[in-house]
Amino acid sequence: MFDPAITIALSAVVFSIVSLFVNHKFGGKKKVKELQKEINEFQKKFEKATKEKDEKELAKLKVIEPQVMKNMQEMLLLPIKAMVIILPLFFIFIAGVQYLVPVFTIILPFGIHPNELLAFKILEQSAYGSRGFFIVCSIVANLVLEVLYSRVIAPDKPNKKEDKPSPPIIV
């Protein structure tokens, strides 16, 4: 009727597409990058003024420091908004996969179980059930989709002379 491995893999791809959309829509990746840039500029100015012992510049920076701290807090909270949506979806997908494919085992040539990671046994064979295989497929799908999205669908455009696009990967 249907191949369980393909069903799980397709479910993982669908979940990855949905989570990518939610992350970019509600996670505010562009806003996080903008805030991070502002915070980095503030830190550079602060370090420079501290090294040079420029009291006037330090006084100016102290005035804008509360706004920078507010921006830092916002930068840390933005991704949490997306996680509020993605985590319940993840558990719904996991439950759906277990319902559709209740009995499933696959042996993969690597291990990502926490005990395998801690014991550095990553390159040893490991058995996965439907949940584990869904997680492995989701990780791979998320990585591939994120690269496709950031390089093909919505690449960042350099705004300064300093920002140089990364060289193309030649295979």
C-alpha positions in Angstrom: 0.0 0.0 0.0 2.6 2.6 1.1 6.2 2.4 2.0 6.6 3.4 5.7 10.0 5.0 5.2 8.7 7.2 2.4 5.6 8.1 4.4 7.8 9.2 7.4 10.3 11.1 5.1 7.5 13.0 3.3 5.9 13.8 6.7 9.2 15.2 7.8 9.6 17.3 4.6 6.1 18.7 5.1 6.8 19.5 8.7 10.1 21.2 7.7 8.4 23.3 5.1 5.8 24.4 7.6 8.4 25.2 10.3 10.5 27.1 7.8 7.5 29.2 6.9 6.6 29.8 10.5 10.3 30.6 11.4 10.5 33.2 8.7 7.1 34.6 9.2 7.0 34.8 13.0 10.6 34.3 14.1 11.6 37.7 12.6 15.0 36.5 11.1 15.4 39.9 9.3 14.6 41.8 12.4 17.0 39.7 14.5 19.8 40.4 11.9 19.1 44.1 12.1 19.1 44.2 15.9 22.2 42.1 16.0 23.9 44.6 13.7 22.9 47.5 15.9 24.1 45.8 19.0 27.4 44.9 17.4 28.0 48.5 16.3 27.2 49.7 19.9 29.6 47.2 21.4 32.4 48.2 18.9 31.8 51.9 19.8 31.8 51.1 23.5 35.0 49.1 23.3 36.7 51.8 21.3 35.6 54.6 23.7 36.7 52.5 26.7 40.2 51.8 25.2 40.6 55.5 24.2 39.1 56.6 27.6 36.8 59.0 25.6 34.5 60.2 28.4 32.2 62.2 26.0 31.6 59.2 23.8 31.1 56.9 26.9 28.5 59.4 28.2 26.7 59.4 24.8 26.7 55.6 24.8 25.4 55.4 28.4 22.4 57.4 27.2 21.5 54.9 24.4 22.5 51.8 26.4 18.9 51.2 27.8 17.6 51.1 24.2 20.4 48.7 23.1 19.5 46.4 26.1 15.8 46.5 25.0 16.9 45.6 21.5 19.0 42.7 22.9 16.0 41.4 24.8 13.8 41.7 21.7 16.4 39.8 19.7 16.4 37.0 22.1 12.6 36.8 22.4 11.7 36.9 18.6 12.7 33.2 17.9 10.6 32.1 20.9 7.4 33.3 19.1 8.0 30.9 16.3 8.8 28.0 18.7 5.4 28.5 20.4 3.9 27.4 17.1 6.5 24.9 15.9 6.7 22.8 19.1 3.1 21.9 19.2 3.2 21.1 15.4 6.2 18.9 16.0 4.3 16.8 18.6 1.3 16.6 16.3 3.4 15.4 13.4 5.2 12.9 15.7 1.8 11.6 16.9 0.6 11.4 13.3 3.7 9.5 12.2 3.3 7.0 15.0 -0.3 6.6 14.1 0.4 6.0 10.4 3.4 3.8 11.0 3.1 2.2 14.4 5.6 -0.6 13.8 8.8 0.6 12.1 12.5 0.1 12.5 15.4 1.2 10.3 19.1 0.9 10.8 21.1 3.9 9.8 24.9 4.1 9.5 25.1 6.9 12.2 23.8 7.6 15.6 22.3 10.8 17.0 20.8 9.4 20.2 22.0 11.5 23.1 23.9 8.6 24.6 25.7 8.0 21.3 26.6 11.7 21.0 28.0 11.8 24.5 30.0 8.6 24.0 31.3 9.9 20.6 29.7 6.9 18.8 28.3 9.0 16.0 29.7 6.9 13.2 28.3 3.6 14.4 25.1 2.0 13.2 22.0 2.8 15.1 18.3 1.7 15.0 15.5 4.1 14.8 11.8 3.7 15.2 9.2 5.9 13.4 9.8 8.9 15.8 13.6 8.7 15.5 13.5 8.4 11.8 11.1 11.3 11.5 13.5 13.4 13.6 16.5 12.4 11.5 14.6 13.2 8.3 13.3 16.5 9.7 16.9 17.6 10.6 18.1 16.8 7.1 15.1 18.4 5.4 15.4 21.6 7.6 19.1 21.9 6.7 18.4 21.5 3.0 15.4 23.8 2.9 17.2 26.5 4.9 20.1 26.5 2.5 17.7 26.5 -0.5 15.7 29.3 1.0 18.7 31.5 2.0 20.6 30.9 -1.3 17.9 30.6 -3.9 14.5 31.8 -2.8 15.4 34.8 -0.6 19.1 35.5 -0.6 20.4 38.4 1.5 21.5 41.3 -0.6 24.8 42.9 0.5 24.0 46.5 1.7 27.6 47.7 2.1 30.9 47.5 0.4 32.2 45.5 3.4 29.5 42.9 2.9 30.7 40.6 0.1 28.6 37.7 -1.1 30.1 34.3 -0.3 31.8 32.6 -3.2 29.8 30.0 -5.1 30.2 26.4 -4.1 31.6 24.4 -7.0 31.1 20.7 -6.9 
